[in-house]
Amino acid sequence: MSEVESFEKLGRSYQEKVLQALFEDPQYAEMMTDVFEQQYFTYTHLQRVADTFFSYRAKYKEFPSIDVV
């Protein structure tokens, strides 16, 4: 089994923009629901936000606003 790829080489700014896109574009977030893993992020705080984002989606069947997270 292979290791999970990460965004480490792309840098912090890229990782933050990916999270921002999830919040701003529900269609993009929906496409990412089944394939996205929090381990793609190399910063713990970004992993936690991603985990919270997708956990909220699983529980409430809708994506959270930035205010909820």
Legacy VTK file of the C-alpha trace (Angstrom):
# vtk DataFile Version 3.0
C-alpha trace
ASCII
DATASET POLYDATA
POINTS 69 float
0.000 0.000 0.000
1.409 3.403 -0.909
1.739 6.374 1.349
-0.661 9.284 1.118
0.694 12.087 -1.018
0.842 15.509 0.571
0.886 19.145 -0.421
4.202 19.657 1.375
6.168 20.499 -1.773
3.551 23.058 -2.777
3.952 25.087 0.419
1.791 26.582 3.107
0.162 29.226 0.931
-1.103 26.569 -1.493
-2.473 24.468 1.355
-4.334 27.451 2.772
-5.795 28.221 -0.654
-7.047 24.642 -1.011
-8.908 24.983 2.295
-10.239 28.373 1.268
-11.559 26.856 -1.976
-13.389 24.165 -0.004
-15.262 26.817 1.955
-15.955 29.075 -1.014
-16.940 26.497 -3.633
-19.472 23.872 -2.527
-19.239 22.058 -5.879
-15.478 21.652 -5.478
-15.942 20.545 -1.865
-18.530 17.973 -2.940
-16.131 16.532 -5.531
-13.422 16.258 -2.877
-15.607 14.553 -0.240
-14.751 10.984 -1.233
-11.121 11.461 -2.206
-9.767 14.024 0.211
-7.654 13.087 3.213
-6.584 15.463 5.936
-3.057 14.044 5.740
-2.602 15.916 2.467
-1.925 18.951 4.660
1.441 19.145 6.372
0.367 21.616 9.054
-1.575 20.318 12.041
-3.948 23.275 12.217
-4.892 22.856 8.558
-5.432 19.121 9.085
-7.790 19.904 11.952
-9.779 22.398 9.909
-10.090 19.898 7.037
-11.142 17.150 9.443
-13.751 19.399 11.052
-15.015 20.502 7.635
-15.579 16.971 6.327
-16.805 15.594 9.672
-19.452 18.318 9.754
-20.470 17.366 6.198
-20.797 13.703 7.180
-22.915 14.514 10.227
-25.195 17.281 8.901
-25.199 16.489 5.140
-24.103 20.034 4.320
-20.837 21.900 4.436
-20.142 24.256 7.322
-19.629 27.963 6.975
-16.343 29.471 8.034
-18.114 30.774 11.156
-18.984 27.233 12.298
-15.437 25.944 11.983
LINES 1 70
69 0 1 2 3 4 5 6 7 8 9 10 11 12 13 14 15 16 17 18 19 20 21 22 23 24 25 26 27 28 29 30 31 32 33 34 35 36 37 38 39 40 41 42 43 44 45 46 47 48 49 50 51 52 53 54 55 56 57 58 59 60 61 62 63 64 65 66 67 68
